[in-house]
C-alpha cells in the first residue's frame, strides 16, 4: 500500500506510475476525494470534541457553584449525538479509503524501463554456454517417462493436470535440490524457517495476493484459509504488526514450502511437462531491510540466486523487467531464466523483487531508529532460490547423455547419493 501522504502530495507522479504498469489511474482521484472527506469529518469531530470539553468544564464549574447548568447539559447531549454520528461516518470513510488504497498498485522505480509486454524486458546479463550437439536433445517429459522419474499421467489420475508425481531417483533429486538450496542460503546469512502452508486472509492481504490475485489461489473455504502460492506470504508476515529495533535489520529468511497456484487459463504447448504446474516446490528468500539499503540488498539477493545456477552449471540470463511486466506489488524486479536445451527456449526459475514499503505498510512492520524518533516502515524484498519445476526441467535436458541417461551435477552428489540417472 502506498503512503497516503505521498499520494496527497504527488498525485500526478502516482498516476504516471500506475499508467506505466498499464493500470487505471482514475482510482487516485477517488482516493483523494475520500481523503479530503475524511479530513473534513475529522476536523468537524475534533471541533465538536473540543467544544464538548470546554462546555463540560463550564458545567462542572456551575454545578460546584450551585448554578443551573441544564441548558448547557441539554446542548451537550446534542453535541454528543453529532460526535457519535460523525464517528460512525468516519469509520465508514476509513473503510472505503482502505479498500481503495488496497487496489492501488506499487509504482515502478525510476530505473525500471518503460514497456507493456515481455518483449520490452531487458537482458542485462548472460552466463554459461549452449551445449554443442549433433542430435536434437530430448525435452524433459520424454526423459522423465523413459527414466521413470516423474509420472505425469498418474498425477493427473490422483488429482488432476498439473500435479506430477516424482518417482525414485526423481523424488530424491528433487529433495537433493531443496536441501542444496537451503544449505547454500544458510551459508550466505539467511535464517531458515519452516512456515505453515496455509495462511489467513490478513496474511494474503499483507503481501498483496489479496485482493489482487484471489483467482490464482486455492481456497479452503470451510476454514477461510488459503494454500500458499509462495513462502513469501507466511515468511514476510512473520513480523506483522511488530516493531523491530534498527540493529535487527536486515532480517534475512529462507524457507522451503510446497506452492499452489491455480494458473487459470493456462493451456497449450507452454504447459507441457513441468513448464507450468499447479503444485510445486520452491525455496524462497525474504529480506526486511532499512529503507536506505533496499536497492543494494536487491542486488545482493539477485547474486544469491545466481550463485545457485552457477554451482549447478546451468546456462541462464538475467532480465530487468519493464514497468508493464511488473507485478501489482513490485517496484523493481529481475527474472532469472535458464536455457531449456531440449525445448530450445528460456524458462523462468526465479523472480527477485523489491517492494519498498508497499507490503510492510499493509502489514504494519516497522523499525525504531537507533537514534530515537518515530518508528519507520521497513522495506521488504523476496526472491526464488529457486523454484523447482522448470529448474528440474532444464537440469534434466542440460545433463542428458546420448544414451538417454542424466548426469547429476557435482554440487548435488552428496545430497542425492548418486551421480547418474539411467
C-alpha positions as CSV (number, residue, x, y, z in Angstrom):
1,X,0.0,0.0,0.0
2,X,1.3,3.4,-0.9
3,X,1.6,6.2,1.7
4,X,-1.5,8.4,1.7
5,X,0.7,11.4,2.4
6,X,2.7,10.6,-0.8
7,X,-0.4,10.3,-2.9
8,X,-1.7,13.5,-1.5
9,X,1.5,15.4,-2.2
10,X,2.4,13.7,-5.6
11,X,-0.8,12.7,-7.2
12,X,0.4,13.1,-10.8
13,X,3.6,11.0,-10.1
14,X,1.4,8.3,-8.7
15,X,-0.9,8.4,-11.7
16,X,2.1,8.2,-14.1
17,X,3.5,5.2,-12.2
18,X,0.1,3.5,-12.4
19,X,-0.1,4.2,-16.2
20,X,3.3,2.7,-16.7
21,X,2.1,-0.5,-15.2
22,X,-0.9,-0.5,-17.5
23,X,-3.4,0.1,-14.7
24,X,-6.2,2.6,-14.3
25,X,-5.0,5.9,-12.6
26,X,-8.5,7.2,-12.0
27,X,-8.6,5.4,-8.6
28,X,-6.2,8.1,-7.4
29,X,-8.9,10.8,-7.8
30,X,-11.3,8.6,-5.8
31,X,-8.7,8.2,-3.0
32,X,-8.0,11.9,-2.9
33,X,-11.8,12.6,-2.7
34,X,-12.2,10.1,0.2
35,X,-9.1,11.5,1.9
36,X,-10.5,15.1,1.7
37,X,-13.9,13.9,3.0
38,X,-12.1,12.1,5.9
39,X,-10.2,15.2,6.9
40,X,-13.3,17.3,6.8
41,X,-15.2,14.9,9.0
42,X,-12.2,14.6,11.3
43,X,-12.0,18.4,11.6
44,X,-15.7,18.6,12.5
45,X,-15.3,15.9,15.1
46,X,-12.3,17.5,16.7
47,X,-14.0,20.9,16.8
48,X,-17.1,19.4,18.5
49,X,-15.0,17.3,20.9
50,X,-13.0,20.5,21.8
51,X,-16.3,22.3,22.4
52,X,-17.6,19.5,24.5
53,X,-14.6,19.5,26.7
54,X,-14.8,23.3,27.2
55,X,-18.5,23.3,28.0
56,X,-18.2,20.2,30.2
57,X,-15.7,22.1,32.3
58,X,-18.2,25.0,32.5
59,X,-20.9,22.7,33.5
60,X,-18.7,21.3,36.3
61,X,-17.9,24.8,37.4
62,X,-21.6,25.8,37.5
63,X,-22.5,22.7,39.4
64,X,-19.8,23.4,42.0
65,X,-21.3,26.9,42.4
66,X,-24.8,25.6,42.7
67,X,-25.7,27.4,39.4
68,X,-28.3,25.9,37.0
69,X,-26.5,24.2,34.1
70,X,-29.5,22.4,32.5
71,X,-29.3,24.4,29.2
72,X,-25.7,23.5,28.7
73,X,-26.3,19.9,29.6
74,X,-29.1,19.6,27.0
75,X,-26.8,21.3,24.4
76,X,-24.1,18.8,25.1
77,X,-26.5,15.9,24.6
78,X,-27.0,17.2,21.0
79,X,-23.2,17.7,20.6
80,X,-22.6,14.1,21.8
81,X,-25.1,12.8,19.2
82,X,-23.4,14.8,16.5
83,X,-20.0,13.4,17.5
84,X,-21.4,9.8,17.5
85,X,-22.8,10.3,14.0
86,X,-19.5,11.7,12.8
87,X,-17.5,8.9,14.3
88,X,-19.7,6.4,12.5
89,X,-19.3,8.3,9.3
90,X,-15.5,8.4,9.8
91,X,-15.4,4.6,10.3
92,X,-17.3,4.2,7.0
93,X,-15.0,6.6,5.1
94,X,-11.9,4.9,6.6
95,X,-13.1,1.5,5.4
96,X,-13.8,2.8,1.9
97,X,-10.4,4.6,1.8
98,X,-8.5,1.5,2.9
99,X,-10.4,-0.7,0.4
100,X,-9.5,1.8,-2.4
101,X,-5.9,2.1,-1.2
102,X,-5.5,-1.7,-1.4
103,X,-6.4,-1.6,-5.1
104,X,-3.6,0.9,-6.0
105,X,-0.5,-0.9,-7.3
106,X,3.0,0.0,-6.3
107,X,4.7,2.3,-8.7
108,X,7.9,1.4,-10.7
109,X,11.3,2.6,-9.6
110,X,13.0,5.2,-11.8
111,X,15.5,2.6,-13.1
112,X,12.8,0.3,-14.5
113,X,12.4,0.5,-18.3
114,X,9.0,1.6,-19.5
115,X,7.1,-1.0,-21.5
116,X,3.9,-3.0,-21.8
117,X,4.9,-6.6,-22.9
118,X,7.6,-9.2,-22.2
119,X,9.3,-8.0,-25.4
120,X,10.2,-4.8,-23.6
121,X,12.1,-6.6,-20.8
122,X,15.9,-6.1,-21.0
123,X,18.5,-8.9,-20.9
124,X,21.2,-7.4,-18.8
125,X,23.5,-10.4,-18.2
126,X,24.0,-14.0,-19.5
127,X,26.1,-16.8,-18.0
128,X,27.1,-20.2,-19.4
129,X,27.3,-21.7,-22.9
130,X,24.9,-23.6,-25.0
131,X,25.5,-27.3,-25.3
132,X,27.1,-28.3,-28.7
133,X,25.3,-31.4,-30.0
134,X,25.0,-33.3,-33.3
135,X,21.5,-34.6,-32.5
136,X,18.4,-32.9,-31.1
137,X,18.1,-33.1,-27.3
138,X,15.0,-34.6,-25.8
139,X,12.6,-32.5,-23.8
140,X,12.4,-33.3,-20.1
141,X,9.0,-35.0,-20.3
142,X,10.4,-37.6,-22.6
143,X,13.4,-38.2,-20.4
144,X,11.2,-38.4,-17.3
145,X,9.0,-41.0,-18.9
146,X,11.9,-43.1,-20.2
147,X,13.8,-43.0,-16.9
148,X,10.6,-43.4,-14.8
149,X,11.4,-40.4,-12.5
150,X,8.3,-38.2,-13.0
151,X,4.9,-39.7,-13.6
152,X,2.5,-37.1,-15.1
153,X,-0.4,-39.5,-16.1
154,X,-0.8,-40.9,-12.6
155,X,-0.5,-37.4,-11.0
156,X,-3.4,-36.4,-13.3
157,X,-5.3,-39.5,-12.2
158,X,-4.8,-38.8,-8.5
159,X,-5.5,-35.1,-8.5
160,X,-5.7,-33.5,-12.0
161,X,-3.4,-32.0,-14.6
162,X,-0.5,-30.0,-13.2
163,X,0.1,-32.3,-10.2
164,X,3.1,-34.5,-11.1
165,X,4.4,-37.4,-9.0
166,X,8.2,-37.7,-8.6
167,X,9.3,-41.3,-8.5
168,X,12.5,-43.0,-7.2
169,X,15.6,-41.0,-8.2
170,X,13.4,-38.2,-9.5
171,X,12.0,-37.8,-5.9
172,X,15.5,-38.0,-4.4
173,X,16.9,-35.4,-6.9
174,X,14.0,-33.1,-6.0
175,X,14.8,-33.5,-2.3
176,X,18.5,-33.0,-3.1
177,X,17.9,-29.7,-4.8
178,X,15.8,-28.4,-1.9
179,X,18.4,-29.3,0.7
180,X,21.2,-27.9,-1.5
181,X,19.3,-24.6,-1.9
182,X,18.6,-24.3,1.8
183,X,22.2,-25.1,2.8
184,X,23.6,-22.5,0.4
185,X,21.2,-19.9,1.6
186,X,22.0,-20.6,5.2
187,X,25.7,-20.3,4.4
188,X,25.0,-16.8,2.9
189,X,23.4,-15.5,6.0
190,X,19.7,-16.5,5.8
191,X,17.9,-17.9,8.8
192,X,15.8,-20.9,7.8
193,X,12.1,-21.0,8.6
194,X,9.6,-23.9,8.1
195,X,6.3,-21.9,7.9
196,X,2.7,-23.1,7.6
197,X,1.5,-23.7,4.1
198,X,-2.0,-22.4,4.9
199,X,-2.5,-18.7,5.6
200,X,-5.4,-16.5,6.6
201,X,-6.8,-13.6,4.5
202,X,-5.0,-11.0,6.6
203,X,-1.6,-12.6,5.7
204,X,-2.5,-12.8,2.0
205,X,-3.7,-9.2,2.0
206,X,-0.4,-8.1,3.7
207,X,1.8,-9.4,0.8
208,X,-0.6,-8.3,-1.9
209,X,-2.1,-11.6,-3.0
210,X,-5.5,-10.3,-1.9
211,X,-7.5,-8.6,-3.3
212,X,-5.4,-8.7,-6.5
213,X,-4.7,-12.4,-7.1
214,X,-7.6,-14.3,-5.4
215,X,-8.5,-16.1,-8.6
216,X,-5.0,-17.7,-8.7
217,X,-5.1,-19.1,-5.2
218,X,-6.5,-22.4,-3.8
219,X,-9.1,-21.6,-1.1
220,X,-10.0,-23.8,1.9
221,X,-13.4,-22.2,2.1
222,X,-14.7,-24.0,5.2
223,X,-11.9,-22.5,7.3
224,X,-11.3,-19.3,5.4
225,X,-7.7,-20.2,4.7
226,X,-5.6,-20.1,1.5
227,X,-2.9,-22.6,0.3
228,X,0.3,-20.6,-0.1
229,X,1.3,-19.6,-3.7
230,X,4.8,-19.0,-2.3
231,X,6.6,-18.9,1.0
232,X,6.8,-15.2,0.6
233,X,3.3,-14.9,2.2
234,X,3.9,-16.6,5.6
235,X,7.5,-15.6,5.9
236,X,7.0,-11.9,5.2
237,X,4.1,-11.9,7.6
238,X,6.3,-13.3,10.4
239,X,6.8,-9.8,11.9
240,X,3.3,-8.4,11.0
241,X,2.2,-5.7,13.5
242,X,5.6,-5.6,15.2
243,X,8.3,-3.0,15.7
244,X,11.9,-4.1,15.3
245,X,15.0,-2.4,16.6
246,X,17.1,-0.9,13.8
247,X,20.0,-3.1,14.9
248,X,17.9,-6.2,13.9
249,X,18.0,-5.1,10.2
250,X,18.5,-6.6,7.8
251,X,16.4,-9.6,8.6
252,X,17.2,-12.5,6.1
253,X,15.0,-15.5,5.9
254,X,14.9,-18.6,3.7
255,X,12.1,-21.1,3.6
256,X,11.1,-24.2,1.7
257,X,7.4,-24.8,1.0
258,X,5.2,-26.6,-1.5
259,X,3.4,-23.9,-3.5
260,X,0.0,-24.0,-5.0
261,X,-1.3,-21.9,-7.9
262,X,-4.4,-22.4,-10.0
263,X,-2.8,-20.8,-13.1
264,X,-6.3,-20.3,-14.5
265,X,-6.4,-20.1,-18.3
266,X,-3.1,-21.9,-18.8
267,X,-3.1,-24.3,-21.8
268,X,-1.1,-25.3,-24.9
269,X,2.4,-26.4,-25.5
270,X,3.9,-24.0,-22.9
271,X,2.3,-26.0,-20.1
272,X,3.7,-29.4,-21.1
273,X,5.6,-31.4,-18.5
274,X,7.0,-29.2,-15.7
275,X,6.7,-25.9,-17.6
276,X,3.6,-24.9,-15.7
277,X,2.1,-26.9,-12.8
278,X,-0.4,-26.3,-10.0
279,X,1.7,-27.7,-7.1
280,X,5.5,-27.3,-7.0
281,X,8.4,-26.9,-4.5
282,X,10.3,-23.7,-4.0
283,X,12.9,-22.2,-1.7
284,X,12.2,-18.6,-1.1
285,X,14.4,-15.8,0.2
286,X,12.9,-12.9,2.1
287,X,14.5,-9.7,3.4
288,X,13.3,-7.0,5.7
289,X,15.7,-4.1,5.4
290,X,16.4,-0.4,6.2
291,X,14.8,1.8,3.5
292,X,18.2,3.3,2.7
293,X,19.7,-0.1,1.7
294,X,16.9,-1.9,-0.1
295,X,18.2,-1.5,-3.6
296,X,21.7,-2.6,-2.6
297,X,20.0,-5.6,-0.9
298,X,18.1,-6.3,-4.1
299,X,21.4,-6.8,-6.0
300,X,22.7,-9.0,-3.1
301,X,19.7,-11.2,-3.3
302,X,20.0,-11.4,-7.1
303,X,23.6,-12.6,-6.6
304,X,22.5,-15.2,-4.1
305,X,20.0,-16.7,-6.6
306,X,22.5,-16.6,-9.5
307,X,25.1,-18.3,-7.3
308,X,22.9,-21.4,-7.2
309,X,22.6,-21.6,-11.0
310,X,26.4,-21.2,-11.4
311,X,27.0,-24.0,-8.9
312,X,24.6,-26.2,-10.9
313,X,26.4,-25.3,-14.2
314,X,23.2,-24.2,-15.9
315,X,23.1,-21.5,-18.6
316,X,20.9,-18.6,-17.7
317,X,20.3,-14.9,-18.4
318,X,19.0,-12.0,-16.2
319,X,16.0,-9.9,-17.3
320,X,15.3,-6.5,-15.9
321,X,11.5,-6.4,-16.1
322,X,9.7,-3.5,-17.8
323,X,7.0,-1.5,-16.0
324,X,4.2,-3.3,-17.7
325,X,5.6,-6.7,-16.7
326,X,5.9,-5.9,-13.0
327,X,3.5,-7.4,-10.6
328,X,1.0,-5.4,-8.6
329,X,3.3,-5.1,-5.5
330,X,6.7,-4.6,-7.1
331,X,8.8,-1.5,-7.7
332,X,11.6,-3.4,-9.5
333,X,12.1,-7.0,-10.5
334,X,14.7,-9.2,-12.0
335,X,13.8,-12.6,-13.6
336,X,16.4,-15.4,-13.9
337,X,15.7,-17.7,-16.8
338,X,17.5,-20.9,-17.5
339,X,18.1,-22.3,-21.0
340,X,15.9,-25.3,-21.8
341,X,18.2,-27.3,-24.2
342,X,15.5,-29.8,-25.0
343,X,12.8,-27.2,-25.8
344,X,15.2,-24.5,-27.1
345,X,13.7,-21.7,-25.1
346,X,14.2,-19.8,-21.8
347,X,12.3,-20.9,-18.7
348,X,11.9,-18.6,-15.7
349,X,13.2,-20.1,-12.4
350,X,13.4,-17.0,-10.2
351,X,12.0,-13.6,-9.6
352,X,13.9,-11.2,-7.4
353,X,11.8,-8.2,-6.3
354,X,11.9,-5.1,-4.2
355,X,8.5,-3.9,-2.8
356,X,10.0,-0.9,-0.8
357,X,7.4,-0.1,1.9
358,X,4.4,-1.3,0.0
359,X,3.9,-4.7,1.7
360,X,5.3,-3.6,5.1
361,X,2.8,-0.8,5.3
362,X,-0.1,-3.2,4.7
363,X,1.4,-5.5,7.4
364,X,2.4,-2.6,9.7
365,X,6.0,-3.8,10.1
366,X,8.2,-1.0,11.4
367,X,11.6,-0.4,13.0
368,X,12.6,2.0,15.7
369,X,15.6,4.1,14.6
370,X,18.7,3.7,16.7
371,X,19.0,7.4,17.3
372,X,15.4,7.6,18.5
373,X,12.3,9.1,16.9
374,X,9.1,7.7,15.5
375,X,9.1,4.1,14.1
376,X,9.5,3.8,10.3
377,X,8.2,1.3,7.8
378,X,10.8,-1.3,6.7
379,X,11.3,-2.3,3.1
380,X,10.7,-5.9,2.0
381,X,12.2,-8.0,-0.7
382,X,11.9,-11.6,-1.9
383,X,13.4,-13.9,-4.4
384,X,13.1,-17.5,-5.6
385,X,16.2,-19.5,-4.8
386,X,15.0,-21.4,-6.6
387,X,11.6,-22.7,-8.0
388,X,12.0,-26.4,-8.8
389,X,9.8,-27.4,-11.7
390,X,11.4,-25.5,-14.6
391,X,14.8,-25.8,-12.9
392,X,14.4,-29.6,-12.8
393,X,13.3,-29.5,-16.5
394,X,16.4,-27.5,-17.6
395,X,18.7,-29.7,-15.5
396,X,17.4,-32.9,-17.0
397,X,17.7,-31.5,-20.5
398,X,21.1,-29.9,-20.0
399,X,22.7,-33.0,-18.4
400,X,21.2,-35.7,-20.7
401,X,23.6,-38.1,-22.4
402,X,23.4,-39.5,-25.9
403,X,22.3,-42.8,-24.3
404,X,19.3,-41.1,-22.7
405,X,20.8,-41.0,-19.2
406,X,21.1,-37.9,-17.0
407,X,24.3,-36.9,-15.2
408,X,23.8,-35.3,-11.8
409,X,25.8,-32.0,-11.3
410,X,28.7,-32.4,-8.9
411,X,27.2,-29.9,-6.4
412,X,24.3,-32.4,-5.8
413,X,26.3,-35.6,-5.4
414,X,26.4,-35.6,-1.6
415,X,22.7,-34.6,-1.4
416,X,21.4,-37.1,-4.0
417,X,23.7,-40.1,-3.1
418,X,24.1,-40.9,-6.8
419,X,25.9,-39.4,-9.8
420,X,23.8,-40.6,-12.7
421,X,20.2,-41.4,-13.5
422,X,19.9,-44.2,-16.0
